[in-house]
Amino acid sequence: MPHTGKPSGACQICKQRHVKCDERRPACLNCVKTKRVCPGYIEGLDLVLRDQNQIAKAGAERRHKAHAKKKNQTHLNGSSSASSSGSSSRSDTPTSSSDDELVIYSSIAESRDSYAHAFFVSAYVLGPRDTRTDHGFLELLPYLFDKLPFDPVLSSSLAVLCHCYFGAWHPPIRNAENFEVRQTYSKALSGLRHALKDPRHCVTDELLMSVCLLNFFEVRQPILSRCSINISRSRGDQHVDGATALVKQRGSKGMTSDLSKRLLIAVRHDMVRFLSVASSHRVLTNFQIDKALAHSMPVDDAPEIWDDPSEDMPYNPATSLDFIGRDTANLLARAAEHGLPSNADFSDHEMHTGIFLEAKALDARYAQWAEQVPTEWLPFSVPRGLIPPEIIDAGVNGDYCHIYSHTSVCSTWNTWRVQYIRILSLVADYEETEAKYDAVLHIQRLADDIHASVPFMLGNKVKPSWMHSMNIVYPSIPGHSVPASHYQSAAAYGGHTLWVPMRTILDFGRYMRGDQMLFTIQQVQRIGRLYGVRNSQ
């Protein structure tokens, strides 16, 4: 049966025969007519996190055979050349006078897999950060490193990310890394399917982490053109739904350890974050910035996910944004369902009044969040006259830029701005008085502050460079130098964390000034050049 991206509930026989199944119980009509024993239907978690491996498996095996054939041919050619060159080629071979003698090779080659893991872990897992911004799962991986050799699903899920980012940052080997990504991705999906059949495995932190890693890969992989594979047949949110289902199955009583609590916070963050990322990916192929409200999707607010398993949850200013973001997403989904007041029936007047009042309440919650952040999180404004000229040439909009204590703090502020813009746009849509004008001005100020973070994240970089390049110029507080850790963190996260905020400005272009739209388009194209983002033009 053709795979449209929605999980199929058909029985296995109808799938193999490529016929439509009526999904009748206990046996479908096709099996009854053909006098076959109907095998039944797949349900629950196995359906949510179904195996996407079948389509990719044939292609991966074909590429693997071609790769092996080419490697064998190269080996045969090398052997014939070695035999004709005589003893000159023997210096690289091990020598031994007897079977008991120790054989010493002239060199020991490290595998590409080791390089990929070392690069990803050092740059994205163990890199410098402000722990008060922790609400993801990558920083939790060190707690599970000792489990990697014994958990093939977790190890292969991590390997997918390692090879993907290693190939994106190392263009000379990107073709080889593409093969590794395809092969490891198929292996991870297959292992995940088998793991879900074991009820004991479904309640482990390792499996939940594996699902989070695969979701991280599938959401971000489409913007990494240097290491792209075709996963368009699967739903973009399948592993977000899968992680949600695993948390629901475990319940609050199954999330009491310190690691489980932090994983629960990471799943909540992914549920809210996915809406912004998915919306920005849709804009890549459907540049209708005046219809961003139509992309609103609700967040599952089930008690099993959002009720705390204990009172000592490791919350911080970043995690509190997820609760406001959840309520924002659900309100925007309700508003999109009922339409704007000018297009709605008079009978919906009470509904729209309620939506408007909730939007104003969220407006106040966002303002309160900004007032309660740590003092050292507040951005430092550098006037244009003190910004290095090479940074101004690369891109500065307005009379200032912002300096933050860390890139993760800057990213958290931009997440707040993105969510705040979305709720203020709803207020502006519902207002027709001076309050509408005030909301629009507030949206434009938030967009200016997003633009002011660009120099801090990108510096004067206009061409791709290596991860640890130290010749990039970044703005700094007068009298202070740029911390060495900023060169790594800005290179690793800068462009990727700016992508969604910039696309959000384009989404709500009807409220932006002309200079804001022009600068945003230029910087989106710049990020595309620096990080190999597809369709950034």
DOSEPA-76209 format. One record per residue (C-alpha): residue in three letters; x, y, z. Coordinates in steps of 0.1 Angstrom, whole numbers, plus 2048, in hexadecimal, padded with zeros to 3 digits. Example, Ala and Ser with C-alpha at 12.3 -4.5 7.8 and 13.67 -1.06 7.14 Angstrom:
REM residues 2
code | X | Y | Z
ALA | 87B | 7D3 | 84E
SER | 889 | 7F5 | 847
END
This chain:
REM residues 537
code | X | Y | Z
MET | 800 | 800 | 800
PRO | 80D | 823 | 7F9
HIS | 81C | 833 | 818
THR | 80D | 856 | 81C
GLY | 81E | 85E | 83D
LYS | 800 | 854 | 853
PRO | 804 | 834 | 866
SER | 7F1 | 818 | 854
GLY | 7DA | 803 | 869
ALA | 7D6 | 7E8 | 84E
CYS | 7DE | 7C3 | 855
GLN | 800 | 7B6 | 849
ILE | 7F0 | 7A0 | 82D
CYS | 7DE | 7BE | 81D
LYS | 7FE | 7D2 | 81F
GLN | 811 | 7B6 | 80D
ARG | 7F6 | 7B2 | 7F3
HIS | 7F4 | 7D9 | 7EE
VAL | 7CF | 7D9 | 7F3
LYS | 7B9 | 7F0 | 808
CYS | 7B0 | 7E0 | 829
ASP | 78E | 7E8 | 839
GLU | 79E | 7E1 | 85C
ARG | 780 | 7CD | 867
ARG | 783 | 7BA | 887
PRO | 78B | 79F | 88F
ALA | 794 | 798 | 86A
CYS | 794 | 7AF | 84C
LEU | 77C | 7A8 | 82F
ASN | 799 | 7A2 | 816
CYS | 7A7 | 786 | 82B
VAL | 784 | 776 | 830
LYS | 77D | 777 | 80B
THR | 79F | 767 | 802
LYS | 79C | 74E | 81E
ARG | 7BC | 75A | 82F
VAL | 7C3 | 75D | 854
CYS | 7C3 | 782 | 85C
PRO | 7E1 | 78A | 872
GLY | 7CF | 7A8 | 883
TYR | 7DB | 7CB | 887
ILE | 7F7 | 7DF | 897
GLU | 7ED | 7F7 | 8B2
GLY | 7FA | 80E | 8CD
LEU | 81F | 818 | 8CF
ASP | 829 | 801 | 8B3
LEU | 812 | 814 | 89C
VAL | 81D | 836 | 8A8
LEU | 842 | 82D | 8A5
ARG | 83E | 816 | 887
ASP | 85B | 809 | 874
GLN | 865 | 821 | 858
ASN | 881 | 80A | 84E
GLN | 871 | 7F6 | 832
ILE | 873 | 811 | 818
ALA | 897 | 81B | 821
LYS | 8A3 | 7F8 | 825
ALA | 8A5 | 7EE | 801
GLY | 8B6 | 80E | 7F7
ALA | 8CF | 80B | 814
GLU | 8D8 | 7E7 | 80A
ARG | 8DC | 7F1 | 7E6
ARG | 8F4 | 80D | 7EF
HIS | 906 | 7F6 | 807
LYS | 90C | 7DC | 7EC
ALA | 918 | 7F7 | 7D3
HIS | 930 | 805 | 7ED
ALA | 93D | 7E2 | 7F5
LYS | 942 | 7DA | 7D1
LYS | 955 | 7FA | 7CB
LYS | 96B | 7F4 | 7EA
ASN | 973 | 7D0 | 7DE
GLN | 97C | 7DD | 7BC
THR | 993 | 7F7 | 7CA
HIS | 9A3 | 7DC | 7E0
LEU | 9A9 | 7C5 | 7C3
ASN | 9B9 | 7E1 | 7AF
GLY | 9CF | 7EA | 7CC
SER | 9D9 | 7C5 | 7D1
SER | 9E4 | 7C2 | 7AC
SER | 9F8 | 7E2 | 7AF
ALA | A09 | 7D6 | 7CF
SER | A13 | 7B5 | 7BF
SER | A24 | 7C6 | 7A2
SER | A36 | 7DF | 7B9
GLY | A48 | 7C3 | 7CC
SER | A56 | 7C8 | 7EF
SER | A51 | 7EE | 7EE
SER | A2D | 7EA | 7FA
ARG | A36 | 7D3 | 817
SER | A3F | 7EE | 830
ASP | A1A | 7F4 | 839
THR | A13 | 7CF | 840
PRO | A18 | 7BD | 861
THR | A37 | 7A7 | 864
SER | A3B | 789 | 879
SER | A54 | 76D | 87C
SER | A3D | 755 | 88E
ASP | A18 | 752 | 897
ASP | A20 | 75A | 8BC
GLU | A31 | 77B | 8B3
LEU | A1F | 79C | 8BA
VAL | A14 | 7AC | 899
ILE | A18 | 7D2 | 898
TYR | A07 | 7E6 | 87D
SER | A17 | 806 | 870
SER | 9F6 | 81A | 877
ILE | 9D4 | 814 | 886
ALA | 9B8 | 826 | 874
GLU | 99B | 834 | 888
SER | 978 | 82E | 87B
ARG | 963 | 84A | 86D
ASP | 949 | 840 | 887
SER | 961 | 84A | 8A3
TYR | 968 | 86B | 894
ALA | 943 | 872 | 88F
HIS | 93B | 86A | 8B3
ALA | 958 | 87E | 8C1
PHE | 94E | 89C | 8AC
PHE | 929 | 89C | 8B5
VAL | 92E | 895 | 8DA
SER | 949 | 8B0 | 8DF
ALA | 937 | 8CB | 8CB
TYR | 912 | 8C5 | 8D3
VAL | 911 | 8B0 | 8F3
LEU | 92E | 8BA | 909
GLY | 932 | 8DD | 8FB
PRO | 930 | 8FC | 911
ARG | 90D | 907 | 91C
ASP | 8F9 | 919 | 938
THR | 8E9 | 8FD | 94C
ARG | 8CC | 913 | 954
THR | 8C1 | 910 | 930
ASP | 8C0 | 8EA | 930
HIS | 89F | 8DC | 925
GLY | 8AA | 8C4 | 90A
PHE | 8B8 | 8A1 | 909
LEU | 8DA | 8A4 | 8F9
GLU | 8EA | 8AF | 919
LEU | 8DC | 890 | 929
LEU | 8EF | 878 | 912
PRO | 90E | 876 | 929
TYR | 8F8 | 865 | 943
LEU | 8F1 | 849 | 92A
PHE | 913 | 845 | 91B
ASP | 919 | 825 | 92F
LYS | 8FA | 816 | 920
LEU | 904 | 81B | 8FC
PRO | 917 | 7FB | 8F7
PHE | 8F9 | 7E7 | 904
ASP | 8DD | 7F9 | 8F3
PRO | 8DE | 7F7 | 8CD
VAL | 8C0 | 80E | 8C8
LEU | 8CF | 82A | 8DD
SER | 8F1 | 826 | 8CD
SER | 8E4 | 825 | 8A9
SER | 8CC | 843 | 8B0
LEU | 8EA | 857 | 8BC
ALA | 8FF | 84C | 89F
VAL | 8E6 | 85A | 887
LEU | 8EB | 87D | 895
CYS | 910 | 879 | 898
HIS | 914 | 870 | 873
CYS | 8FB | 88A | 867
TYR | 90C | 8A7 | 878
PHE | 92F | 89A | 871
GLY | 927 | 898 | 84C
ALA | 917 | 8BB | 84D
TRP | 937 | 8CB | 85C
HIS | 94F | 8B7 | 847
PRO | 946 | 8BA | 822
PRO | 962 | 8A5 | 814
ILE | 953 | 886 | 823
ARG | 92E | 88E | 820
ASN | 927 | 873 | 807
ALA | 935 | 858 | 81E
GLU | 922 | 867 | 83B
ASN | 902 | 867 | 827
PHE | 906 | 841 | 824
GLU | 90D | 83E | 849
VAL | 8EF | 853 | 852
ARG | 8D7 | 83E | 83C
GLN | 8E4 | 81D | 849
THR | 8E4 | 827 | 86D
TYR | 8C2 | 838 | 86B
SER | 8B3 | 818 | 85D
LYS | 8C3 | 804 | 878
ALA | 8B6 | 81B | 893
LEU | 892 | 819 | 886
SER | 894 | 7F4 | 884
GLY | 8A2 | 7F0 | 8A7
LEU | 887 | 808 | 8B4
ARG | 86B | 7F3 | 8A6
HIS | 879 | 7D4 | 8B7
ALA | 87E | 7E6 | 8D8
LEU | 85A | 7F2 | 8D9
LYS | 84E | 7CE | 8D9
ASP | 85E | 7C9 | 8FC
PRO | 849 | 7DA | 917
ARG | 867 | 7DB | 92E
HIS | 87B | 7EF | 915
CYS | 85F | 808 | 90F
VAL | 862 | 816 | 932
THR | 888 | 81C | 931
ASP | 899 | 83D | 92E
GLU | 8B0 | 82F | 913
LEU | 892 | 829 | 8FB
LEU | 883 | 84C | 902
MET | 8A5 | 85C | 8FB
SER | 8A8 | 848 | 8DB
VAL | 886 | 855 | 8CF
CYS | 890 | 879 | 8D8
LEU | 8B1 | 875 | 8C4
LEU | 89E | 868 | 8A6
ASN | 886 | 885 | 8A8
PHE | 8A3 | 89E | 8AB
PHE | 8B2 | 88F | 88C
GLU | 892 | 88E | 877
VAL | 888 | 8B2 | 880
ARG | 8AA | 8C1 | 879
GLN | 8B6 | 8AB | 85D
PRO | 8A1 | 8BC | 842
ILE | 8B5 | 8DD | 846
LEU | 8D7 | 8CB | 843
SER | 8DB | 8C9 | 81E
ARG | 8FE | 8BA | 820
CYS | 8F1 | 89B | 831
SER | 8CE | 896 | 825
ILE | 8BA | 876 | 822
ASN | 897 | 872 | 816
ILE | 880 | 86D | 834
SER | 863 | 881 | 825
ARG | 84D | 862 | 825
SER | 84A | 862 | 84B
ARG | 837 | 87B | 860
GLY | 84D | 897 | 86D
ASP | 83F | 893 | 890
GLN | 83F | 86D | 893
HIS | 859 | 86B | 8AE
VAL | 84B | 889 | 8C1
ASP | 82B | 875 | 8C2
GLY | 83F | 856 | 8CB
ALA | 851 | 867 | 8E8
THR | 830 | 874 | 8F4
ALA | 821 | 851 | 8F3
LEU | 83E | 843 | 907
VAL | 83B | 85D | 922
LYS | 815 | 857 | 924
GLN | 81B | 831 | 927
ARG | 834 | 836 | 943
GLY | 81F | 850 | 956
SER | 82B | 866 | 971
LYS | 834 | 848 | 988
GLY | 84D | 83D | 96D
MET | 85F | 85E | 96A
THR | 86D | 862 | 98E
SER | 893 | 85F | 989
ASP | 8A7 | 87F | 983
LEU | 8AF | 874 | 95F
SER | 88A | 86B | 958
LYS | 87F | 88D | 964
ARG | 897 | 89F | 94E
LEU | 88D | 889 | 930
LEU | 868 | 892 | 938
ILE | 872 | 8B7 | 936
ALA | 884 | 8B1 | 915
VAL | 865 | 8A0 | 906
ARG | 84F | 8BD | 910
HIS | 868 | 8D5 | 8FF
ASP | 869 | 8C0 | 8E0
MET | 842 | 8C0 | 8DE
VAL | 842 | 8E6 | 8DF
ARG | 861 | 8EC | 8CB
PHE | 856 | 8D5 | 8AF
LEU | 839 | 8EC | 8A6
SER | 851 | 909 | 89F
VAL | 86A | 8F4 | 88C
ALA | 850 | 8E2 | 877
SER | 83F | 903 | 86F
SER | 860 | 911 | 862
HIS | 867 | 8F2 | 84D
ARG | 844 | 8F5 | 83D
VAL | 84C | 919 | 833
LEU | 86A | 90C | 81F
THR | 852 | 8FE | 805
ASN | 834 | 915 | 80B
PHE | 83F | 939 | 80F
GLN | 81E | 947 | 81B
ILE | 828 | 95C | 838
ASP | 806 | 96B | 83C
LYS | 7F7 | 949 | 845
ALA | 80D | 93F | 862
LEU | 7EF | 93B | 879
ALA | 7E3 | 91E | 864
HIS | 802 | 90A | 86E
SER | 7F7 | 90B | 893
MET | 7F5 | 8E8 | 8A3
PRO | 7EA | 8E0 | 8C6
VAL | 802 | 8D0 | 8E0
ASP | 7F6 | 8B1 | 8F2
ASP | 7F0 | 8BD | 916
ALA | 7E9 | 89B | 925
PRO | 7EF | 89A | 94B
GLU | 807 | 87D | 947
ILE | 81E | 894 | 934
TRP | 81A | 8B6 | 946
ASP | 812 | 8AC | 96A
ASP | 833 | 8AA | 97E
PRO | 83C | 888 | 98C
SER | 84B | 899 | 9AA
GLU | 850 | 8BC | 9BA
ASP | 876 | 8BD | 9B3
MET | 875 | 8C0 | 98D
PRO | 895 | 8D0 | 97F
TYR | 884 | 8F0 | 971
ASN | 896 | 90F | 965
PRO | 88C | 92E | 952
ALA | 88F | 91B | 931
THR | 878 | 8FF | 93B
SER | 85D | 917 | 947
LEU | 85A | 924 | 924
ASP | 84E | 902 | 918
PHE | 82E | 905 | 92E
ILE | 827 | 927 | 91F
GLY | 82F | 91A | 8FC
ARG | 817 | 8FD | 901
ASP | 7FA | 915 | 90A
THR | 803 | 92C | 8ED
ALA | 803 | 90F | 8D4
ASN | 7E1 | 903 | 8E0
LEU | 7D2 | 926 | 8E0
LEU | 7DF | 92C | 8BC
ALA | 7D0 | 90A | 8B1
ARG | 7AE | 915 | 8C0
ALA | 7B0 | 936 | 8AF
ALA | 7B9 | 926 | 88D
GLU | 79C | 90E | 891
HIS | 782 | 92A | 897
GLY | 791 | 944 | 87F
LEU | 795 | 969 | 885
PRO | 778 | 97D | 894
SER | 772 | 990 | 873
ASN | 76D | 96F | 861
ALA | 75A | 95D | 87C
ASP | 735 | 95A | 884
PHE | 726 | 971 | 89E
SER | 71D | 952 | 8B2
ASP | 742 | 94C | 8B8
HIS | 746 | 96E | 8C9
GLU | 749 | 95F | 8EC
MET | 763 | 946 | 8DF
HIS | 778 | 962 | 8D0
THR | 775 | 977 | 8EF
GLY | 783 | 95A | 903
ILE | 7A0 | 955 | 8EA
PHE | 7A9 | 97A | 8EC
LEU | 7A9 | 97B | 912
GLU | 7BF | 95C | 913
ALA | 7D7 | 96C | 8FA
LYS | 7DA | 98B | 910
ALA | 7E1 | 974 | 92E
LEU | 7FD | 963 | 91B
ASP | 80A | 985 | 911
ALA | 80E | 98D | 937
ARG | 81E | 96B | 93D
TYR | 839 | 972 | 923
ALA | 840 | 994 | 931
GLN | 843 | 986 | 954
TRP | 85C | 96B | 948
ALA | 873 | 986 | 93A
GLU | 872 | 998 | 95C
GLN | 87B | 979 | 970
VAL | 89A | 96C | 95C
PRO | 8BC | 96D | 96D
THR | 8CD | 98F | 96B
GLU | 8EB | 981 | 959
TRP | 8D3 | 975 | 93D
LEU | 8CA | 998 | 933
PRO | 8DA | 9A2 | 912
PHE | 8F4 | 9BD | 910
SER | 8EE | 9D6 | 8F4
VAL | 90C | 9E0 | 8E0
PRO | 907 | A00 | 8CB
ARG | 90E | 9FF | 8A6
GLY | 92C | A15 | 8A9
LEU | 93E | 9FB | 8BF
ILE | 936 | 9DD | 8A9
PRO | 954 | 9D2 | 893
PRO | 94F | 9DD | 86F
GLU | 953 | 9BA | 861
ILE | 935 | 9AF | 875
ILE | 921 | 9CD | 869
ASP | 92A | 9C3 | 845
ALA | 91E | 99F | 84C
GLY | 8FD | 9AB | 859
VAL | 8F0 | 9C2 | 875
ASN | 8CD | 9D1 | 874
GLY | 8C7 | 9EF | 889
ASP | 8DD | A03 | 8A1
TYR | 8E7 | 9E7 | 8B9
CYS | 8EF | 9C3 | 8BE
HIS | 8EB | 9AD | 8DD
ILE | 905 | 999 | 8F1
TYR | 8FA | 97C | 907
SER | 90B | 968 | 922
HIS | 909 | 949 | 90B
THR | 8FA | 93D | 8EB
SER | 8E1 | 927 | 8FD
VAL | 8D4 | 946 | 910
CYS | 8D1 | 958 | 8EE
SER | 8BE | 93A | 8E0
THR | 8A6 | 93A | 8FE
TRP | 89F | 95F | 8FA
ASN | 897 | 95A | 8D5
THR | 880 | 93D | 8DE
TRP | 86E | 955 | 8F5
ARG | 86C | 96F | 8D9
VAL | 85E | 956 | 8C0
GLN | 843 | 94B | 8D7
TYR | 83B | 96E | 8E2
ILE | 838 | 97A | 8BD
ARG | 81F | 95E | 8B7
ILE | 808 | 968 | 8D3
LEU | 80B | 98E | 8CC
SER | 801 | 987 | 8A8
LEU | 7E2 | 977 | 8B5
VAL | 7DB | 996 | 8CB
ALA | 7E1 | 9AC | 8AC
ASP | 7C9 | 997 | 897
TYR | 7AE | 99B | 8B1
GLU | 7B3 | 9C0 | 8B8
GLU | 7A7 | 9DD | 8A2
THR | 7B0 | 9FA | 8B8
GLU | 7D0 | A0A | 8C5
ALA | 7D8 | 9E9 | 8D7
LYS | 7DE | 9D9 | 8B5
TYR | 7F7 | 9F4 | 8AD
ASP | 809 | 9EE | 8CE
ALA | 80A | 9C8 | 8C8
VAL | 819 | 9CE | 8A5
LEU | 834 | 9E5 | 8B3
HIS | 83C | 9CB | 8CE
ILE | 83F | 9B0 | 8B3
GLN | 857 | 9C6 | 8A0
ARG | 86D | 9CD | 8BF
LEU | 86F | 9A7 | 8C5
ALA | 87A | 9A2 | 8A0
ASP | 895 | 9BE | 8A5
ASP | 8A2 | 9AB | 8C3
ILE | 8A4 | 98A | 8AF
HIS | 8B8 | 99D | 895
ALA | 8CE | 9AB | 8B0
SER | 8D8 | 988 | 8BA
VAL | 8E5 | 97F | 897
PRO | 908 | 98F | 89B
PHE | 90C | 97D | 8BC
MET | 904 | 95B | 8AC
LEU | 914 | 95F | 889
GLY | 92F | 97A | 88D
ASN | 93D | 985 | 86C
LYS | 93A | 962 | 85D
VAL | 92D | 963 | 839
LYS | 93D | 943 | 82C
PRO | 93E | 91F | 83B
SER | 95A | 919 | 853
TRP | 967 | 8FD | 869
MET | 957 | 8F8 | 88B
HIS | 975 | 903 | 8A0
SER | 97F | 920 | 88A
MET | 98D | 93D | 89F
ASN | 98F | 957 | 884
ILE | 96A | 961 | 886
VAL | 963 | 984 | 895
TYR | 947 | 986 | 8AF
PRO | 93B | 9A5 | 8C1
SER | 945 | 9A9 | 8E5
ILE | 93E | 9BE | 903
PRO | 955 | 9DD | 902
GLY | 975 | 9D5 | 916
HIS | 96F | 9AF | 915
SER | 97A | 994 | 8FD
VAL | 965 | 979 | 8ED
PRO | 966 | 959 | 902
ALA | 977 | 93C | 8F1
SER | 959 | 926 | 8F7
HIS | 943 | 93D | 8E2
TYR | 956 | 934 | 8C2
GLN | 94B | 910 | 8C6
SER | 928 | 915 | 8D3
ALA | 91F | 930 | 8B9
ALA | 92C | 91B | 89D
ALA | 919 | 8FC | 8A9
TYR | 8F8 | 90C | 8B1
GLY | 8F8 | 92F | 8A3
GLY | 8E8 | 92B | 881
HIS | 8D1 | 90E | 88B
THR | 8C2 | 921 | 8A9
LEU | 8BC | 940 | 893
TRP | 8AA | 92D | 879
VAL | 888 | 92B | 889
PRO | 888 | 94F | 897
MET | 890 | 95C | 874
ARG | 875 | 948 | 863
THR | 85D | 953 | 87D
ILE | 863 | 977 | 874
LEU | 85B | 96E | 850
ASP | 83C | 95B | 85B
PHE | 82F | 97B | 86B
GLY | 83B | 993 | 850
ARG | 81A | 9A5 | 84F
TYR | 824 | 9B6 | 870
MET | 849 | 9BD | 867
ARG | 85A | 9DC | 859
GLY | 869 | 9DA | 837
ASP | 88D | 9DC | 844
GLN | 886 | 9BF | 85B
MET | 879 | 9A9 | 840
LEU | 897 | 9B1 | 829
PHE | 8B0 | 9AA | 844
THR | 89F | 98A | 84E
ILE | 89F | 97D | 82A
GLN | 8C4 | 986 | 827
GLN | 8CD | 974 | 848
VAL | 8B8 | 955 | 83F
GLN | 8CC | 952 | 81F
ARG | 8EC | 958 | 832
ILE | 8E4 | 93C | 84A
GLY | 8DC | 926 | 82C
ARG | 8FF | 92C | 81E
LEU | 911 | 927 | 83F
TYR | 8FF | 908 | 84B
GLY | 8F4 | 8F8 | 82A
VAL | 8CE | 8FE | 831
ARG | 8BA | 8F1 | 814
ASN | 8A1 | 908 | 802
SER | 8AE | 926 | 816
GLN | 8AC | 93C | 7F6
END
